[in-house]
Amino acid sequence: MLIDSHCHLDFADFDAERDELVERAHASGVKQIVTISTRVRKLDTLLALTERYPSVFCSVGTHPNNADEELDVTADQLVALAEAHEKVVAIGEAGLDYFYETQKPEDQKTGLRRHIEAARRTQLPLVIHSRSADDDMAQILTEETGKGAFPFILHCFSSGQALADTGVALGGYVSFSGILTFPKSTELRDIAKSVPMDRLLVETDAPYLAPKRWRGKRNEPSYVVNTAEVLAEVKGVSYEEIARITTENAFRCFSTMPKL
């Protein structure tokens, strides 16, 4: 069994065959899926998917590249929405993305700190997006953990060793996507090798970043199998063992998500 800990089933890329891709995920051993929010105001769409597919769960939050759209969303609102719906098992994704420079860093930081507060209060894991922002992310995570611990995931990890080390030291999980399988991702595989077994997760971030076996195609939850295969090689264990470990980690991290 595997869990795709991060994808975007609500995206239009899947409109033509959503039923089929969920079936393919189940057939490949991916028994549960977490579809991740990018805008709080579209939560109803995610909730509708979780009602349609019993194996699908969701988060609530604002992606950093949409930060300026939802600066009026408060931590109180995030908490209320999370507590109102049993299929919401995480906060986010929120974070810092300095790569595209489409959002002001201060707006992103404001949103991130509000999401951290919501994660601290609910004890639901915060799904963190961090790109080209390692130093600021490490600083904020350290500062905020000092105010009170909160669970979190460094999702689709593609940052440096220092941020991975900081995340693990603060109690977070590190989630690897199809990027781990790319031929040029030697440094990332070295980082994955250093992450403790009990902090590892796998994801697709579908429809983006299809792993090597399907490189160039639209990604989907069933493809997380290839990422898990490569992670097993990196860690020197069998595929079955990495599937067991990452699934156990996912249920520990998403502590309110039932085992189906």
N, C-alpha and C positions, 0 to 999 in steps of 0.2 A: 504493500500500500504506500502511496505517496500523497502528499498534499501540495497543491500549487498555492503557495502562500501569498501570491500577488499577481493578479491579472486585471484586465479591464473588460469584462464581459459586456458592459453597456455600450462600448464603442461601436460605431456604425459598421466597422470592418466585419462584424459577426452577424449582422442583421439577416443575411441570407441563409444561414445554417447554424443558428445557435443551438437548436435541439441536437443536431448531429454532432457538434463539437463536444457537447457535454457527454453524449454517449461514447464518443471516441476516448474522452478522458477516462471515463469509468472502465472501458475495455482495456485501456493501457495500464490500469492499476492506480490511476489518480482518482481517489474516491471522494475527496472533498476539495473545494476550491474557495478561495477568498477573493472576491472582486472588490477593488479598491476605489474609494471615492476620490474624485479630483475637484469637485465643487459640492459644497454642502447643499446648495439649492437644487441639486439633481439627485438627492438621496432617495426620493420616491421611486426613481427609475431603478436604482439598485435594489431597493426593498421589493419591488415587483419581481425582479429576477430571483431573489431569494425565496419568494413565495412560489414561483414557478418551478424552481429546482431545489428540492430538499437538501441536496448536497452542497449548495452554494450559500456562502455567508458574505458579509460585507463590512466595510468600515464607513466612517463619516469624517469628512475633512476637506481641506482646500489645498490643492497642489501649489507649490511655491510659484510656478509660472502663471498661476491665476490669482496670486495674492491680492492684487489691487481690486479685484472684483468683489471680495468678501471680507474687507477690512472691518465691516460692521458686525461680523459674526463673532460673538463673544465665547469665552470659555464656558460660561453658564449655559449657553445655547448648545454647544457641543455636548456637554454633559447630559443635558435634558434629552437630546435626540438619541444619544447612545443608550441611555437608560430606558427610553420608551420602546425600544425595539429589540427583542431578544436575539435577532439575527445580526445585529451590529456587534461585532466581536473585536473591533479595533478603532483607533482614532487615526485620522490622516487619510491620504498621505500629505504631510507637511514637511517643510525643510528649507534648504537653501540651494538655489541653482544660479551660479554666477556665469555659467557657460554661455547662455543665450543673451544675457543682459537685457531681458524684456521687462524685468520688474526691479523696482528699487530694492537694494539690499535691506534697507530699514523696514520696508513693508513686509518683506519675507521674514525678517527676524521677529517682527511683531506677531505675525501669524504663527510662527513656530512656537514662540513662548506661550501663546494662548492654547495651542494644541498640547503642549507639554503640561500645562496646568490641568487640562481636561483628562489627560492620561494619568496624571498623578491622583486626581480625585476619583476617577472610575477604576483605576488599576487595569484598564484595558491597554494593550500595547500600542505605542505610537509608531506608526509606519513612517520612517524618515527617508526623505529624498535628499541626497547630498551630492552635488556635482560641482567640481571646481571650487569648493568652499571648505576644504578640510580643516583649516586652522580655526575659522569662525565656528564651524560646527562643533569641533572638539571643545572650544571654549564655552559655548552655550550649554552643551551637554554636561560639562563639568560644573558650571555655575548652577544650573538648574537641579542637578542631582544633589548638590549641597543643600538645597531648600527642601528636599524630600525625594526619595527614590520613586522612579516610575519605570514601568517596563517599556522597552523600545526595540525596534528592528532597524538596522541599517540595511535598507532594501536595495536590491540590484547593485550590490557592492562593486564599485569600480574605482574606489579611492585608494589612498596609500596605506602602508603598513601602520603608520602612527595612528590614523583614525580608527582602524580596526582594533588596534591595541587599546585605545581609549574606550571604544565601545564595549569591548569585552570586560575591561577593568571596572566599568560602571554598571555592569550587569546586563548589557544588551545582547541581542542576537545579531548575527551577520548572515544575510541572505544572498545567495549567489544565483545569477540568472544565466542565460545562454552565453553571455560574454565569457564565462569561465571556459567554454569549449573552444573559443576561437584560437587559431594557431598562434597568434601574436600575444596571447594573454598569459605569457610565462610568469610575469611578475604577480598577476592576480592569482594564479594557481599556487604560487609560493605563499601568498597571504592566506589562501584557503587552507593550506597545509598547516599553518600556524594557529588557526582558530580552534579552540577546544571543541571536542565532539558534541558537547551538550549545548553549544551555542550556534550550531549550524542549521540553516534553513535553505530550501530550494524554491525557486519560483520561475515563472516565465516572463512576467511583465508584458504578457501578450496584450495586444497584437504585435508588439515590438520584439526585436532581438532574438529571433529564432536561433536555436543552437546549431552547431556545425552541421549536424546531419541534415538539417532543413534550411541551411543558410540561404538567404535571399527570398524565402517564402514568408507569408504572414504567419506569425507565431500563434500557438494555441495551447491550452493547458496540457494536452497529452504529450507535448514535446518536452515537458519538464523531465521526462524519463532520461533523455540524452544528457541533460545537465547533471542529474543524479549519477549516471554512469561515469561521467568524467570526475565528479567529486569523489566517487568511490575509488577510482584509480589514484587520485591525488592523495587520499588518506590511507591508501594501502589496505582497503577492506573490500569485501564483496558488495555487489549492488544490493543484495538483500539486506545486508547490514546497514548500509547507508540509508536505504529506504526506511528501515525500522527506526534508526536513530533520528532522522529528520522528521519523521512522523511523530515520534514521542516528543521531540522538541517543539513541534508546532502545537500540539495539544497543551503542552506546558505554557507556551507563550500566549496562545489564544485561549486563555484559561476558561472562558465561558462557552467555547465552541464544543458541542457534544460530539462524542464519537458515534458515528452512524454505523 
